[in-house]
Amino acid sequence: MTESYHGIHSNLQFPSSIFNINRKDVPAFLSGPDVKQQETIVERLIGSEYALHLLLAVEAAKQLVAEWTKAVQQWSPPLTLDLSICSIDRSVEFLQNPERRLLRFWFYSEDVPEDWRGIQ
């Protein structure tokens, strides 16, 4: 994103973050009836360049949440991760091959920003 984007969205929690989706906007695309609708909502939030990448990261996070929920249901207190109350940030790291890059997405609570989960 451009410098002006960073000026407008000054609540970025991570210094290397390129965009931030505030948790108030996350339920809108999570509840989209299909991938096309979700993609449309995400594109309005962050633009088209990373929309599909974000949707793939959200799907990966949903799968991890499902696995973790089963694995830790006996814990006291039980572990939960509700993506609908997470904010999301993203950064990019360019690898040695200029055509390859590593995208990182953070899902975290704005109340406790150090309590985040990363998906690469």
Kinemage of the C-alpha trace (Angstrom):
@kinemage 1
@onewidth
@group {chain A} dominant
@subgroup {mainchain}
@vectorlist {calphas} color= white
{ca met a 1} P 0.000 0.000 0.000
{ca thr a 2} L 1.055 3.565 -0.402
{ca glu a 3} L 2.314 6.003 2.223
{ca ser a 4} L -1.063 7.728 2.206
{ca tyr a 5} L -2.681 4.473 3.259
{ca his a 6} L -0.383 4.325 6.289
{ca gly a 7} L -1.286 7.904 7.153
{ca ile a 8} L -4.991 7.124 7.010
{ca his a 9} L -4.649 3.840 8.902
{ca ser a 10} L -2.369 4.887 11.728
{ca asn a 11} L -3.610 2.124 14.049
{ca leu a 12} L -1.284 -0.482 12.541
{ca gln a 13} L -0.087 -2.672 15.404
{ca phe a 14} L 3.000 -4.086 13.699
{ca pro a 15} L 5.672 -1.786 12.208
{ca ser a 16} L 6.177 -3.938 9.103
{ca ser a 17} L 2.466 -4.247 8.437
{ca ile a 18} L 1.221 -3.216 5.005
{ca phe a 19} L -2.469 -3.176 5.871
{ca asn a 20} L -4.717 -3.551 8.883
{ca ile a 21} L -8.251 -4.860 8.982
{ca asn a 22} L -9.903 -3.747 12.178
{ca arg a 23} L -11.878 -6.413 13.997
{ca lys a 24} L -15.123 -4.496 13.400
{ca asp a 25} L -14.712 -5.257 9.658
{ca val a 26} L -13.733 -8.934 9.933
{ca pro a 27} L -17.245 -10.410 10.521
{ca ala a 28} L -18.447 -8.818 7.261
{ca phe a 29} L -16.243 -10.971 5.061
{ca leu a 30} L -16.298 -14.041 7.322
{ca ser a 31} L -20.064 -14.195 6.971
{ca gly a 32} L -20.083 -13.730 3.200
{ca pro a 33} L -22.280 -16.424 1.638
{ca asp a 34} L -19.624 -17.516 -0.859
{ca val a 35} L -15.984 -16.923 -1.764
{ca lys a 36} L -16.841 -14.375 -4.480
{ca gln a 37} L -18.817 -12.245 -2.015
{ca gln a 38} L -16.043 -12.552 0.583
{ca glu a 39} L -13.467 -11.538 -2.027
{ca thr a 40} L -15.535 -8.493 -2.989
{ca ile a 41} L -15.717 -7.363 0.646
{ca val a 42} L -11.989 -7.938 1.205
{ca glu a 43} L -11.116 -6.047 -1.988
{ca arg a 44} L -13.058 -3.043 -0.686
{ca leu a 45} L -11.099 -3.228 2.588
{ca ile a 46} L -7.548 -3.770 1.273
{ca gly a 47} L -7.578 -3.713 -2.522
{ca ser a 48} L -7.375 -6.566 -4.992
{ca glu a 49} L -3.647 -7.331 -4.825
{ca tyr a 50} L -3.796 -9.327 -1.582
{ca ala a 51} L -7.505 -10.217 -1.291
{ca leu a 52} L -7.153 -13.838 -2.387
{ca his a 53} L -4.049 -14.295 -0.227
{ca leu a 54} L -5.962 -13.043 2.803
{ca leu a 55} L -8.896 -15.363 2.126
{ca leu a 56} L -6.498 -18.311 1.888
{ca ala a 57} L -4.859 -17.272 5.184
{ca val a 58} L -8.288 -17.034 6.831
{ca glu a 59} L -9.170 -20.528 5.595
{ca ala a 60} L -5.868 -21.869 6.947
{ca ala a 61} L -6.561 -20.164 10.287
{ca lys a 62} L -10.080 -21.670 10.391
{ca gln a 63} L -8.608 -25.142 9.855
{ca leu a 64} L -6.065 -24.581 12.640
{ca val a 65} L -8.791 -23.327 14.970
{ca ala a 66} L -10.851 -26.465 14.286
{ca glu a 67} L -7.854 -28.703 15.014
{ca trp a 68} L -6.886 -26.788 18.163
{ca thr a 69} L -10.468 -26.761 19.452
{ca lys a 70} L -10.636 -30.554 19.324
{ca ala a 71} L -7.182 -30.983 20.837
{ca val a 72} L -7.680 -28.658 23.816
{ca gln a 73} L -11.347 -29.038 24.707
{ca gln a 74} L -10.368 -30.610 28.040
{ca trp a 75} L -8.137 -27.695 29.078
{ca ser a 76} L -9.268 -25.460 31.877
{ca pro a 77} L -9.982 -22.788 30.822
{ca pro a 78} L -10.536 -24.064 27.285
{ca leu a 79} L -8.565 -22.482 24.453
{ca thr a 80} L -10.662 -20.557 21.971
{ca leu a 81} L -9.828 -18.465 18.950
{ca asp a 82} L -12.683 -16.542 17.394
{ca leu a 83} L -11.549 -15.008 14.115
{ca ser a 84} L -14.585 -12.728 14.065
{ca ile a 85} L -13.118 -10.679 16.926
{ca cys a 86} L -9.561 -10.576 15.558
{ca ser a 87} L -7.891 -7.734 13.748
{ca ile a 88} L -5.640 -8.710 10.846
{ca asp a 89} L -2.323 -7.240 9.689
{ca arg a 90} L -0.017 -8.339 6.885
{ca ser a 91} L 3.627 -7.938 5.985
{ca val a 92} L 5.737 -9.108 3.079
{ca glu a 93} L 9.307 -10.350 2.999
{ca phe a 94} L 11.056 -10.629 -0.335
{ca leu a 95} L 13.173 -13.751 -0.650
{ca gln a 96} L 16.445 -14.155 -2.549
{ca asn a 97} L 14.551 -15.030 -5.703
{ca pro a 98} L 12.920 -11.682 -6.676
{ca glu a 99} L 9.834 -13.488 -7.956
{ca arg a 100} L 9.177 -15.107 -4.560
{ca arg a 101} L 7.943 -13.503 -1.387
{ca leu a 102} L 6.725 -14.607 2.017
{ca leu a 103} L 3.422 -13.138 3.165
{ca arg a 104} L 2.654 -13.062 6.887
{ca phe a 105} L -0.803 -12.468 8.298
{ca trp a 106} L -1.406 -11.725 11.987
{ca phe a 107} L -4.710 -12.448 13.679
{ca tyr a 108} L -4.795 -10.708 17.048
{ca ser a 109} L -6.917 -8.997 19.643
{ca glu a 110} L -6.546 -5.220 19.700
{ca asp a 111} L -7.155 -5.370 23.443
{ca val a 112} L -4.001 -7.438 23.904
{ca pro a 113} L -1.896 -6.906 20.735
{ca glu a 114} L 0.851 -9.257 21.876
{ca asp a 115} L -1.720 -12.109 21.875
{ca trp a 116} L -1.590 -12.821 18.156
{ca arg a 117} L -1.366 -15.837 15.892
{ca gly a 118} L 0.600 -15.708 12.662
{ca ile a 119} L -0.162 -17.561 9.455
{ca gln a 120} L 2.520 -17.743 6.749
